[in-house]
Amino acid sequence: MAKLIVEKSGPLKGKVRINGAKNSVLKLMAASILAEAPCYIESVPELLDVEVMNTLLESLGLTVQYDRDEESLVIYPAADLKCEAPYEIIQKMRASFLVMGPLLAKKGVAKVSMPGGCAIGARPIDLHLKGFQALGAEVTLGHGYIETKAVNGLVGNEVYLDFPSVGATENIMMAATMAKGQTMIQNAAKEPEIIDLANFLNEMGASVKGAGTDTIRINGVEHLNGAKHQTIPDRIITATYMIAAAMTNGDVTIENVVSSHVKPIAAKLREMGVTVEDEDDVIRVIGTDDLKAVDITTLPYPGFPTDAQAQFMALLSIAEGTSVINETVFENRFGHVAEINRMGANVKIEGHSAVIQGVKQLQGAQVKATDLRAGAALVLAGMISEGITEIDDIFHIDRGYPQIEKDLVSLGAHIRRVEADKG
């Protein structure tokens, strides 16, 4: 098991380029199940989660060719598409549950194990199932599996989501692409990744309108073709590197971004006294040695992203004054607090809120990544800590950051990956 060794770094300086978004490419891969011809997906990061989805698609009968040098995927349709997604693959990654919608649309039946993923609290799939039922599917639960059937095919209908769930919006949208008639998803999630998926589906011949708003309309079609698509840049990695520049009082230019996707991050950094310049697909972040405390509430897009909450907490831990983070999306996303407090931070949990009293200096310590974004937060904290920080369980980080140490080292950080002592 590898670990990251992080030492105190000076101000980060230079340029870094952002890769394709993990949270988008996984859904594009799932959508390829619908196609009757090969799908070509570009800007595919080399991640553990991508490998898991590759394995899942191949277990269903599809053929996947991944060119790591070109960061591209070619996914060929299955000659005999299987309807069951096995437990040993699904339990590794929650996003793998997104194959249910495409399988249901294509085959009229899908059997999928209950999903796994990061331990950041309950992420119920009831909204997914409610949507499938609204489209005419029968849902059966039992023995760790969920089975959906639509013997006579899915039929378009109105689906109202009690919460704008990203996964439910995507899963229902994919299922509806081949349903008879029109489906309308109300209170839909608005994330950029949903727009990216809708664009991909439309390139395949689907009729999806309204993605990015709270109402999405899908007119069903009989079949979908292959398509070629470039994944949008990863806004959470963008946010992480923006925060890294601010934490180290650096001057970093981040390329291949969509600046509108990280508006909440830029706004809060500016409120703290950090300079953020954005133009088209480039963002420049210039730090300050006088960071001010701010309050944050995580919200569905276009609000402050819960996936950047842990990283921003690391930044607030050295800001002057008291900050409060209200977590409204996941009820258990403060797993990193105990770890960052081991490094000298002063964070107290009060219900769904974290109260952060800024300190002048963090100290290196032996810590572990409790989830994907928590791991990134510890890397950032380690860069401004006196001494050495050893981060274990970095497989979490590898699920979402294809080259975090390489990128940060190129900007001047002192980070190295080592194999853990087996003795």
Secondary structure, DSSP 8 states (H G I E B T S, - for coil): -EEEEEE-----EEEEE--B-HHHHHHHHHHGGGBSS-EEEES----HHHHHHHHHHHHTT-EEEEETTTTEEEEE--SS---EE-HHHHTT-GGGGGGHHHHHHHHSEEEEE------SS----HHHHHHHHHTT-EEEEETTEEEEE-TT--B--EEE-SS--HHHHHHHHHHHTTSBSEEEEES----HHHHHHHHHHHHTT-EEE-TTSSEEEEE--S-B---EEE--B-HHHHHHHHHHHHHTT-EEEEES--GGGGHHHHHHHHHTT-EEEEETTEEEEE--S--B---EEB-STTSB-GGGHHHHHHHHTTSBSEEEEE--S-TT--TTHHHHHHTT-EEEEETTEEEEE--S-EE--EEE-SSHHHHHHHHHHHHTEESEEEEE-THHHHTT-TTHHHHHHHTT-EEEEEE----
